[in-house]
Amino acid sequence: MPQLNGQTIANLSIWLSIVSKLFNARMGVLLAPHGLTQGQFSILHHITRQRISGGHSISQIAAAVEVEQPAVTKTIAKFQNMGLVHLSAHPSDKRSKVVRATPEADRLLGQIYQGIGPDLATVFNSLNGTDIDGFAAQLEVLGKWLDHNRL
């Protein structure tokens, strides 16, 4: 494995920051017609795709998507009004609620991906000539490392 030097670390950090900001801005525009912010989309994606037995608590969702609990609570209330989630009492903590995605959440998430898919395909096709599967694998490795080594 090649040794990282200061210039390479700086370049990686700068480009990761730039790409992150540009991609986040693009996603914001793509999600706006669906009535969701990026934070709300992250929460919807998490509770729909990461189904766990017994559902999710607000604090579990907040930790997973790195959003403050009050924002998650507000988003879950919005999702409840939209029929995207069911809330029930937590079995062992009466102060807490358990959140479960509904089939409507699956439908909406699928509709969103169908809507944003063509634009994202264009974005990722800009990487022509590169090993896209290798790139995706490296992003996954980096994401998992960052997830397991949060500050």
N, C-alpha and C positions, 0 to 999 in steps of 0.2 A: 504494500500500500504506500503510495507516495506521501511524503511528509508535507503537511500544510505549512505555507509560509504566510507572513503578515499580509502581503498583497493579495494572495488568493483568498484569505479569510475576509479581508475588507471587501473584495469584489463580490464574493458570495453573499455577504451580509447586505451590501448595498442593493444588489439585484433582487435578493429575496424580499427586501423591504419595498422596493419599487414595484415588483410584480404583485406583491400582496395588495398594495394600495390600488393599483390599476385594476386588478381582478375584483377587489371588493367594490370599487366604484361601478364597474361593469355589471356585477351581480345586482347591485342596488337598482340600477336602471332596468334590468331584466325582470326583477321581482316586483317592481312597482305596479305593473298592470294586474298583478295577482293580489294586491293589497297587503303585501308583506314586506317588512324590512329584512335585512340580512340576519339580524339577531333572531327575529321571529321564525325565519326559514330554518335557521340552525336548530331551534327548539323543535319545530315541527318535524324536521328530518330525524332528530334524535329520538323523539318519542315514537315515531312511526317505524323507523328502521331498526332501532335498538330495543325492541320489545323484550322486556324481562318479566319473568313470572311474578305476579303480584303488582305490576305497574311500577311507576316512578314516583318518588317524592319530589317536591319542589326543590329541595336542597340537592338531591342527586342530579336533577336536570341542570341546575345552576352550576354545579361543579363540573359536569361533563362538557357543557358548552361555554364555560367561562363567562357567564352573564350573572349579574347581581340578582339575588333572590327577589327583590321587589319587582324587577323587570320581568322575571320569569312568572311571578304571580300575576302580573298585569297581562302578560301574553297568554297565559293559560286561561284567564277569564275571557279574553277575546276569543280564544279557540273554543271555549265552552259555548259561548254565544253563537259561534259559527257551526256548532255540532261536530267539531273535530275531536273533542276529548270528552271522556266521562270522568267525573271526580267522585271519589268515595272516601270515607273515613279510613285513616291508617289503622290497621289492626292493633298495633301496640302503642301508638302515640296519638291520642285523641286531638292534639293540637295540629296535627299534620294531615294532609290530604294525599291520596294516591291518584295519580294521573294515568289514564289509559287512552290510547288512540282509538278512534272509531273507524269503521270502514270509509267514512267520508274523508278522514285524514289521508288514508291511502289514495283515494280517488283524487283529492286535491294535489297531493305530492306528485302523482303520476301526470296530472294535467300540467303542473308547473314544469316538470322535466321535459314534457313534450313541447311546451312553449319555448323554453330556453335552449333546448337541445340543438337546434340548427345553429344558433349563434355560438354555443360552446364548441360545436364541431368545427366551425370556422376558426375559432381561437386555437384549438388544439391541432388543427391541420396546418397552422402556421409553423409547426415544429417539423415540417417535412424534411426528410433527409436525416432525421434523428431516430434513435431507437425509442419510440413512444412507449412501448411496454416496459423497457428498462427505466425510462424516465419516471413512469407511473410507479414502478416498484421502488425507486429511490425516494420519491415523494412520500410513499407509504412508510418506508423505513424512517425517514426524517420525522414524519408526523407521529409515529409511534414512540420514537425516542423522546420527542418534545413532550408528548402526553405523559410518559412515565417519569420525566425529569422536570416537572413544572417547578417554577420558582415561586 
